[in-house]
Amino acid sequence: MWQDKTVSVIFPTYNEKESIRAAIDDFFANGYVDEIVVVNNNAAEGTDDEVKPTNARLVHESAQGYGNAIWRGLHEATGDLLILAEPDGTFSGHDVMKMLAYSEDVPVVFGTRTQREFVWEGANMGFLLKFGNWGVGKLVEFSFNTTLLTDVGCTMRLFHREAYEKIAPQFSIGGSAFGPQLLLLTILNDLPFIEIPVNYRKRVGESSVTGNKFRAALLGMEMILMILRYRLKSWFGWRPPAGANPYAPEASP
């Protein structure tokens, strides 16, 4: 709990069998996390066996894709403050305290993995990924005249429940590009936010996206096209419509 607000962490999992138990223990260890929701998104066999001995809550999502897993996790979480992260060993539970501290001032906190002092040896943040994320972040910053942005692909983010409920009906991307859509929806709905550096460590195992340079490049192009499309349409008064999120608060029973 933080300042009388309950704290939930959402872990989407697909290929994190070897790291997920340690990640759960790490995020509970800071003492502020009340709940961890693990979303098994057709994960590797044996993942459930790693989660069940812990205090995390396990749910299953049959629709494949990063976005679908996050939609389900946010829907299942009960906290006043909702933190997204990855259970692959790259993020640190220690950074929860930083996210919570900034949540006192703004309803949305984004992490960035591009600060050199916070990138650990062996982390998958080489020249192309670092400056690709930085460049796309600057495109968003310039296009929408936002606060500082240096990383559009960092999963570690915090939302006040009210902020999440405002944008949840507009979720429409169930795949890997949901991350930048979440950023753009935050901007287009005029939600104040800040970006802060978080630790980024070596991944346990290989990512299904950033572990493949071709897939990472395609995702980068998809991000850029989405940003330009949203910017162009918003000039004509467009606002994101209700999307395909079956777990949006309005869609709940």
C-alpha positions as CSV (number, residue, x, y, z in Angstrom):
1,M,0.0,0.0,0.0
2,W,1.1,3.5,-0.8
3,Q,-0.4,6.6,0.9
4,D,-3.6,4.7,1.7
5,K,-3.8,3.5,-1.9
6,T,-3.6,-0.2,-2.8
7,V,-1.0,-1.2,-5.4
8,S,-1.4,-3.9,-8.0
9,V,1.3,-5.2,-10.4
10,I,0.3,-6.8,-13.7
11,F,2.7,-9.4,-15.3
12,P,1.8,-10.7,-18.8
13,T,3.6,-13.9,-19.4
14,Y,4.3,-15.9,-22.5
15,N,7.9,-17.1,-22.4
16,E,9.1,-16.3,-18.8
17,K,8.9,-19.7,-17.1
18,E,12.5,-19.5,-15.9
19,S,12.2,-16.1,-14.4
20,I,8.7,-15.5,-13.3
21,R,8.9,-16.8,-9.7
22,A,12.0,-14.7,-9.0
23,A,10.2,-11.6,-10.5
24,I,7.2,-12.1,-8.3
25,D,9.3,-12.4,-5.2
26,D,11.3,-9.3,-6.3
27,F,8.3,-7.1,-6.7
28,F,6.6,-8.2,-3.5
29,A,9.9,-7.7,-1.6
30,N,9.6,-3.8,-1.7
31,G,6.7,-4.0,0.7
32,Y,4.4,-1.7,-1.2
33,V,2.8,-4.2,-3.6
34,D,-0.5,-5.6,-2.4
35,E,-1.3,-7.8,-5.4
36,I,0.5,-9.3,-8.4
37,V,-1.8,-10.5,-11.2
38,V,0.0,-12.9,-13.6
39,V,-1.8,-13.2,-17.0
40,N,-0.9,-16.5,-18.6
41,N,-1.2,-15.6,-22.3
42,N,-0.8,-19.2,-23.7
43,A,2.5,-19.3,-21.9
44,A,5.2,-21.9,-22.0
45,E,4.3,-25.2,-20.4
46,G,5.1,-25.3,-16.7
47,T,4.7,-21.5,-16.2
48,D,1.6,-22.1,-14.0
49,D,3.7,-24.5,-11.8
50,E,6.1,-21.7,-11.2
51,V,3.4,-19.2,-10.2
52,K,1.2,-21.3,-8.0
53,P,3.6,-21.6,-5.0
54,T,3.8,-17.8,-4.8
55,N,1.3,-15.2,-3.5
56,A,0.5,-14.0,-7.0
57,R,-2.9,-14.4,-8.6
58,L,-3.0,-16.4,-11.8
59,V,-5.4,-15.8,-14.6
60,H,-5.6,-17.2,-18.1
61,E,-6.2,-15.2,-21.3
62,S,-6.9,-17.2,-24.4
63,A,-6.5,-14.4,-26.9
64,Q,-2.8,-14.3,-28.0
65,G,-0.9,-11.0,-27.9
66,Y,0.8,-8.5,-25.5
67,G,-2.2,-6.1,-25.6
68,N,-4.7,-8.8,-24.9
69,A,-2.8,-9.9,-21.8
70,I,-2.5,-6.3,-20.5
71,W,-6.2,-5.7,-21.1
72,R,-7.1,-8.8,-19.0
73,G,-4.6,-8.0,-16.3
74,L,-5.8,-4.4,-15.8
75,H,-9.4,-5.7,-15.7
76,E,-8.5,-8.3,-13.1
77,A,-6.4,-6.0,-10.9
78,T,-8.1,-4.5,-7.8
79,G,-5.6,-1.8,-6.8
80,D,-6.0,2.0,-6.8
81,L,-2.6,2.2,-8.4
82,L,-1.9,-0.1,-11.4
83,I,1.7,-1.0,-12.4
84,L,2.6,-2.8,-15.6
85,A,5.9,-4.7,-15.8
86,E,7.5,-7.8,-17.4
87,P,8.4,-10.9,-15.4
88,D,11.5,-11.7,-17.6
89,G,14.1,-10.4,-15.2
90,T,14.6,-7.1,-17.0
91,F,12.8,-4.9,-14.5
92,S,13.5,-4.3,-10.8
93,G,10.9,-4.3,-8.0
94,H,13.0,-1.6,-6.4
95,D,11.8,0.8,-9.1
96,V,8.2,0.4,-7.8
97,M,9.1,3.0,-5.1
98,K,10.2,5.5,-7.7
99,M,7.0,5.0,-9.7
100,L,4.9,5.4,-6.6
101,A,6.7,8.6,-5.5
102,Y,5.9,10.3,-8.8
103,S,2.3,9.1,-8.7
104,E,1.7,11.6,-6.0
105,D,2.0,14.4,-8.6
106,V,0.7,12.9,-11.9
107,P,-1.8,10.1,-12.7
108,V,0.4,8.4,-15.2
109,V,4.1,7.5,-14.9
110,F,6.1,6.0,-17.8
111,G,9.5,4.2,-17.4
112,T,12.4,4.7,-19.7
113,R,15.2,2.2,-20.4
114,T,17.4,4.5,-22.3
115,Q,19.4,6.2,-19.5
116,R,22.9,4.7,-19.7
117,E,23.4,4.6,-15.9
118,F,20.4,2.3,-15.5
119,V,21.1,-0.1,-18.3
120,W,22.8,-3.2,-16.9
121,E,25.6,-5.2,-18.6
122,G,24.0,-7.8,-20.9
123,A,20.7,-5.9,-21.2
124,N,19.2,-6.0,-24.7
125,M,19.5,-2.3,-25.3
126,G,22.0,-1.9,-28.0
127,F,22.5,1.1,-30.3
128,L,19.6,0.4,-32.6
129,L,17.1,-0.4,-29.9
130,K,18.2,2.5,-27.7
131,F,18.2,5.2,-30.4
132,G,15.2,3.6,-32.2
133,N,13.1,4.0,-29.0
134,W,14.6,7.5,-28.4
135,G,13.9,8.6,-31.9
136,V,10.3,7.4,-31.8
137,G,9.9,9.0,-28.4
138,K,11.1,12.3,-29.8
139,L,8.7,12.0,-32.7
140,V,5.8,11.7,-30.3
141,E,7.2,14.5,-28.1
142,F,7.5,16.9,-31.1
143,S,4.3,15.9,-32.8
144,F,2.1,16.3,-29.7
145,N,4.2,18.9,-27.9
146,T,4.4,16.7,-24.8
147,T,6.8,16.5,-21.8
148,L,10.1,14.7,-22.3
149,L,9.9,11.2,-24.0
150,T,12.8,8.9,-24.7
151,D,11.3,5.4,-24.8
152,V,8.0,4.4,-26.3
153,G,8.5,0.6,-25.7
154,C,9.1,0.4,-22.0
155,T,6.4,-1.8,-20.4
156,M,7.0,-0.5,-16.9
157,R,4.2,2.0,-16.3
158,L,1.9,3.2,-13.6
159,F,-1.7,4.3,-13.9
160,H,-4.1,5.7,-11.3
161,R,-7.3,3.7,-11.6
162,E,-9.2,6.7,-12.7
163,A,-6.8,7.3,-15.6
164,Y,-7.0,3.7,-16.7
165,E,-10.8,3.7,-16.6
166,K,-10.8,6.8,-18.8
167,I,-8.8,5.3,-21.6
168,A,-9.7,1.6,-21.3
169,P,-12.8,1.8,-23.6
170,Q,-10.4,3.1,-26.4
171,F,-8.0,0.1,-26.3
172,S,-8.1,-1.5,-29.8
173,I,-4.7,-3.2,-30.4
174,G,-4.3,-6.7,-28.9
175,G,-0.7,-7.2,-30.2
176,S,2.8,-5.8,-29.5
177,A,1.9,-2.3,-30.7
178,F,-0.4,-1.8,-27.7
179,G,2.4,-0.2,-25.8
180,P,2.7,2.9,-28.0
181,Q,-1.1,3.0,-28.3
182,L,-1.3,3.2,-24.5
183,L,1.1,6.2,-24.6
184,L,-0.9,7.9,-27.4
185,L,-4.2,7.4,-25.6
186,T,-2.7,9.0,-22.5
187,I,-1.7,12.0,-24.5
188,L,-4.9,12.4,-26.5
189,N,-7.0,12.2,-23.3
190,D,-5.0,15.0,-21.8
191,L,-3.8,12.9,-18.9
192,P,-0.7,14.5,-17.2
193,F,2.3,12.2,-17.2
194,I,6.0,12.0,-16.5
195,E,8.8,9.7,-17.7
196,I,11.4,8.5,-15.3
197,P,14.4,6.2,-15.7
198,V,14.1,2.6,-14.5
199,N,16.7,-0.2,-14.3
200,Y,16.9,-2.5,-17.3
201,R,18.7,-5.8,-16.8
202,K,19.7,-8.8,-18.8
203,R,16.7,-10.8,-19.8
204,V,16.3,-14.4,-18.7
205,G,15.7,-16.2,-22.0
206,E,14.9,-14.6,-25.4
207,S,12.2,-12.1,-26.2
208,S,9.8,-13.1,-29.0
209,V,9.9,-9.5,-30.3
210,T,13.1,-7.7,-29.5
211,G,15.1,-10.9,-29.7
212,N,14.4,-10.8,-33.5
213,K,15.8,-7.7,-35.3
214,F,13.4,-8.1,-38.2
215,R,10.4,-8.3,-35.9
216,A,11.7,-5.3,-33.9
217,A,12.1,-3.3,-37.0
218,L,8.6,-4.1,-38.2
219,L,7.2,-3.1,-34.8
220,G,9.1,0.2,-35.0
221,M,7.6,1.0,-38.4
222,E,4.1,0.1,-37.0
223,M,4.7,2.5,-34.1
224,I,5.8,5.4,-36.4
225,L,2.8,4.9,-38.7
226,M,0.4,4.8,-35.8
227,I,1.9,8.0,-34.3
228,L,1.6,9.9,-37.6
229,R,-1.9,8.6,-38.2
230,Y,-3.1,9.6,-34.8
231,R,-1.5,13.1,-35.1
232,L,-3.0,13.7,-38.5
233,K,-6.5,12.7,-37.5
234,S,-6.3,14.6,-34.2
235,W,-5.7,17.8,-36.2
236,F,-9.3,17.4,-37.5
237,G,-10.8,17.0,-34.1
238,W,-10.7,13.2,-34.0
239,R,-10.6,11.5,-30.7
240,P,-10.1,7.7,-30.2
241,P,-13.5,5.9,-30.3
242,A,-14.5,3.0,-28.1
243,G,-12.4,0.1,-29.3
244,A,-12.5,-3.7,-29.1
245,N,-11.6,-4.1,-25.4
246,P,-14.1,-6.6,-23.9
247,Y,-12.7,-5.8,-20.4
248,A,-13.3,-2.0,-20.5
249,P,-15.2,-0.9,-17.3
250,E,-18.3,-0.1,-19.3
251,A,-18.3,-3.6,-20.7
252,S,-18.1,-5.3,-17.3
253,P,-21.2,-7.1,-16.0
